[in-house]
Amino acid sequence: MVMKRQNGLILLFALAVLVYGLSQYLDQGRSPVFEAALLDFLPHEIEEISVASSGELPFRLLLRQGRWLLLADKVNEPADANAIRLLLDRLRSIRTDRVISDQPAHWSDYGVDQGEGTRICLRNYEKTAQCVQLSHLSVGAKTAYARLPDRPEVYAFAGDRLHFFTGKMDLFRFQALTNFSGPITQLRWTSPTDTLLARRDSSAWQFSPPDTLVRDSIAWLTYVEQLPRLEAPAAAANFDELALDSAWIWNLQLVTNDRSVQLRAFHDSLRTPTYLLHSSQFPQRWLAADSAFVAGLTWPWVATTLADVPD
């Protein structure tokens, strides 16, 4: 009799657990609050990423023979693999926490309508694509929104997961103008009006023609020491390389014992920033700079008094 009573209690307890679990499941089905992965992929299988952001130049990132390339209009250059890994890791880690709307008429309210925000498509080695439409991403945004293709739902997720990415290709571009070791032994400056030479011998720098440069020893040595490691403020895009001859303003040749690197500068008042820079060390790379950055490269060759020498 006692055994039957215990068995009955066990069955009642199991039935109560089942009813509770079923009620929780049904409640969850009715609630818009949940947590699920936005995209399901393995980062090491991705071989192509395409990005189209409103107001920006669309671009692709391609993995070829173990190296990432950045491709866009008039852009074909190596891409920063570390930045790509960061983007893929953050995309994979995004967890949507609720459905904001399931009405296409409300897509624009959250910046995920066609042509709004940023559209990212990932393709693996089998060319299987996963795409997502993201709202405008900005630093400090607590909440961002996403929509999957052919689905009406708009999802909310933590905005800090992608705050570093605004849909611009600059994140994946190297901005080094020079990157080499070894002391510089010679500098040659060429402009439309001057050709100036600075050569290091065993004891000091010699200048030709003599007395053509304003020289402060500390400022000059600091200037020369920075030249092997130059990084421009930004990468350049949307320009016609074939039309640059008329915009050329100067060359600066850097010579060491085992290499020669040629820097070229161009000025276009219609651009922002107004200067374009090119280095023979990275021939596929074009960089942009403002007047302050360019002045830091040119002052020894154009200064006329010690007052023009930077502090």
C-alpha positions in Angstrom: 0.0 0.0 0.0 2.9 2.3 0.9 4.6 1.4 -2.3 1.6 2.3 -4.4 1.3 5.6 -2.6 4.9 6.4 -3.3 4.6 5.5 -7.0 1.5 7.7 -7.2 3.4 10.6 -5.7 6.3 10.1 -8.2 3.9 10.1 -11.1 2.1 13.2 -9.8 5.5 15.0 -9.4 6.6 13.9 -12.9 3.3 15.2 -14.4 3.7 18.5 -12.6 7.2 18.9 -14.0 5.9 18.1 -17.5 3.1 20.6 -17.2 5.5 23.3 -15.9 8.0 22.7 -18.7 5.2 22.8 -21.3 3.8 26.1 -19.9 7.3 27.6 -20.0 7.8 26.5 -23.6 4.4 28.0 -24.6 5.2 31.2 -22.8 8.5 31.5 -24.6 6.8 31.0 -27.9 4.5 33.9 -27.2 7.3 36.2 -26.0 9.5 38.3 -28.3 12.4 38.0 -25.9 15.0 35.3 -26.6 18.7 34.9 -27.3 19.9 33.2 -30.5 22.9 33.4 -32.9 22.3 35.9 -35.7 24.5 34.1 -38.2 25.7 30.4 -38.1 29.1 30.0 -39.7 32.7 29.0 -39.0 35.2 31.8 -39.5 38.0 29.6 -40.8 35.6 28.5 -43.7 34.9 32.0 -45.0 36.6 32.9 -48.2 34.7 36.0 -49.3 33.1 38.9 -47.6 31.1 41.5 -49.5 30.1 44.8 -47.9 27.7 47.4 -49.2 27.1 50.4 -47.0 24.9 53.4 -47.7 26.9 56.3 -48.9 30.2 54.3 -49.1 32.0 52.5 -51.9 31.1 48.8 -51.9 34.0 46.4 -51.6 34.9 42.7 -51.3 37.4 40.8 -49.2 38.8 37.6 -50.9 40.9 34.9 -49.4 43.4 33.7 -52.1 46.2 31.2 -51.3 46.1 32.1 -47.7 46.2 35.9 -48.2 43.3 38.3 -47.9 42.8 40.9 -50.7 40.7 44.0 -50.7 38.8 44.7 -54.0 36.8 47.7 -55.0 36.6 50.3 -57.7 40.3 51.1 -58.5 41.3 49.2 -55.4 43.2 45.9 -55.5 45.5 45.5 -52.5 46.4 43.3 -49.6 43.9 43.4 -46.7 44.5 43.4 -43.0 43.8 39.8 -41.9 43.6 40.8 -38.2 40.8 43.2 -38.9 39.0 40.5 -40.9 39.3 38.0 -38.1 37.9 40.5 -35.7 34.9 41.2 -37.9 34.2 37.5 -38.4 34.6 36.7 -34.7 32.2 39.6 -33.7 29.6 38.7 -36.3 29.6 35.1 -35.1 29.3 36.2 -31.5 26.2 38.4 -32.0 23.2 37.2 -30.1 19.8 38.6 -30.9 17.8 39.3 -27.8 14.4 40.2 -29.2 12.2 40.8 -32.2 11.4 44.5 -32.6 9.0 44.1 -35.5 7.9 41.7 -38.1 6.3 44.3 -40.4 8.3 45.3 -43.6 6.6 48.7 -43.3 8.7 49.3 -40.2 12.1 48.3 -41.6 13.1 51.9 -42.3 12.2 52.9 -38.7 15.2 50.7 -37.6 17.5 51.5 -40.6 17.4 48.0 -42.2 15.3 48.7 -45.3 16.8 48.0 -48.7 19.7 50.4 -49.3 19.9 51.5 -45.7 22.7 50.7 -43.2 25.2 48.0 -44.1 24.7 44.7 -45.9 27.3 42.0 -45.3 27.4 38.7 -47.1 29.7 35.8 -46.2 30.6 33.0 -48.5 32.5 29.8 -47.6 34.5 27.5 -49.9 31.3 25.9 -51.1 30.1 29.4 -52.2 27.2 29.2 -49.7 26.2 32.7 -48.8 24.8 34.1 -45.6 23.8 37.8 -45.6 22.6 40.2 -43.0 21.3 43.8 -43.2 22.6 45.9 -40.3 21.5 49.3 -39.1 24.0 52.1 -39.0 26.7 51.2 -36.6 28.3 53.9 -34.4 30.6 54.0 -31.3 28.6 54.1 -28.1 25.4 52.7 -29.6 23.8 50.4 -27.0 21.4 48.7 -29.4 21.7 47.9 -33.1 19.3 46.2 -35.4 19.5 43.5 -38.0 17.4 41.8 -40.6 18.0 38.6 -42.6 17.3 38.3 -46.3 13.8 37.2 -47.2 12.7 37.5 -43.6 10.4 40.2 -42.2 11.7 40.2 -38.7 13.9 43.0 -37.3 16.1 41.8 -34.5 17.8 43.8 -31.8 21.3 43.1 -30.5 24.0 44.7 -28.4 25.5 47.5 -30.5 28.9 47.3 -28.9 29.7 44.1 -30.7 30.3 45.9 -34.0 31.0 49.5 -32.8 34.4 49.4 -34.5 33.0 48.8 -38.0 31.1 51.5 -39.9 30.9 49.9 -43.3 34.1 51.6 -44.6 36.9 49.7 -46.3 39.5 51.7 -44.4 39.3 49.3 -41.5 40.9 46.6 -43.7 43.5 48.8 -45.5 47.2 49.1 -44.4 48.1 52.8 -44.1 51.9 52.4 -43.9 53.7 54.7 -46.3 57.1 53.2 -45.4 58.2 50.2 -43.3 61.8 49.3 -43.4 64.9 49.1 -41.2 68.5 50.2 -41.6 69.8 53.8 -41.4 69.0 56.2 -44.2 72.2 57.2 -46.0 70.8 59.6 -48.6 67.8 61.7 -49.3 66.9 63.4 -52.6 64.1 66.0 -52.8 62.6 66.8 -56.2 60.0 69.5 -56.8 59.1 71.6 -59.9 61.6 74.2 -58.7 64.3 72.4 -56.8 66.5 69.2 -56.6 68.2 69.0 -53.2 70.4 66.2 -51.9 71.4 65.2 -48.4 74.0 62.5 -47.9 75.3 61.0 -44.7 79.1 60.3 -44.5 81.1 58.8 -41.7 80.9 61.9 -39.5 77.9 64.1 -40.5 75.3 65.0 -43.1 76.4 66.8 -46.2 74.0 68.9 -48.3 74.0 69.8 -51.9 73.8 72.5 -53.0 75.5 73.8 -49.8 73.6 76.1 -47.5 70.3 75.5 -49.3 68.6 73.8 -46.3 67.8 75.3 -42.9 69.3 72.8 -40.5 68.8 72.4 -36.8 70.7 69.2 -35.8 68.1 67.9 -33.3 65.1 68.6 -35.6 66.9 67.2 -38.6 68.0 63.9 -36.9 64.4 63.5 -35.5 63.1 64.0 -39.0 65.4 61.4 -40.6 64.7 58.8 -37.9 60.9 58.9 -38.5 61.1 58.3 -42.3 61.5 54.5 -42.2 58.2 54.2 -40.3 55.6 56.5 -41.8 51.9 55.9 -41.5 49.5 58.1 -43.3 46.2 59.2 -41.7 43.9 57.4 -44.2 43.7 55.3 -47.3 42.7 57.0 -50.5 39.8 56.0 -52.9 37.8 57.4 -55.7 40.5 59.0 -57.8 41.9 58.6 -61.3 45.5 57.5 -61.2 46.0 58.3 -64.9 45.0 62.0 -64.3 47.5 62.6 -61.5 50.5 63.9 -63.5 49.2 67.5 -63.4 48.7 67.2 -59.6 52.2 66.1 -58.8 54.1 68.4 -56.3 57.2 66.6 -55.1 59.2 63.4 -54.8 61.3 62.3 -51.8 63.8 59.4 -52.4 64.9 57.5 -49.3 68.1 55.5 -49.7 69.7 52.9 -47.4 72.5 50.5 -47.9 70.2 47.9 -49.5 67.1 49.7 -50.8 65.7 52.9 -52.3 62.1 54.0 -51.6 60.4 56.8 -53.6 57.7 58.8 -52.0 55.4 60.9 -54.4 52.9 63.6 -53.4 50.0 65.0 -55.3 47.6 67.8 -54.5 44.0 68.1 -55.5 42.1 70.9 -53.9 38.8 69.2 -54.8 39.5 66.3 -52.5 39.2 65.9 -48.8 41.9 65.4 -47.6 43.6 67.3 -50.4 46.8 65.3 -50.6 47.5 61.9 -52.1 50.7 60.0 -51.2 52.3 57.0 -52.9 55.3 54.9 -52.0 57.3 52.6 -54.3 57.6 50.2 -51.3 53.8 49.6 -51.5 53.0 50.3 -55.2 49.3 49.1 -55.0 48.6 51.4 -52.0 47.4 55.0 -52.3 47.1 57.1 -49.1 45.5 60.4 -48.2 46.8 63.1 -45.9 46.0 66.6 -44.8 48.3 69.6 -44.9 49.7 69.1 -41.4 50.9 65.6 -42.2 52.5 66.7 -45.4 54.2 69.7 -43.7 55.9 67.2 -41.4 57.5 65.5 -44.5 58.4 68.7 -46.4 59.7 71.3 -43.9 63.4 70.6 -44.2 63.2 71.1 -47.9 61.0 74.2 -48.0 61.9 76.0 -44.7 63.7 79.3 -45.3 64.4 80.3 -41.7 64.9 78.6 -38.4 61.5 79.8 -37.4 60.1 77.3 -39.9 61.7 74.4 -38.2 59.1 72.5 -36.1 59.5 72.2 -32.3 
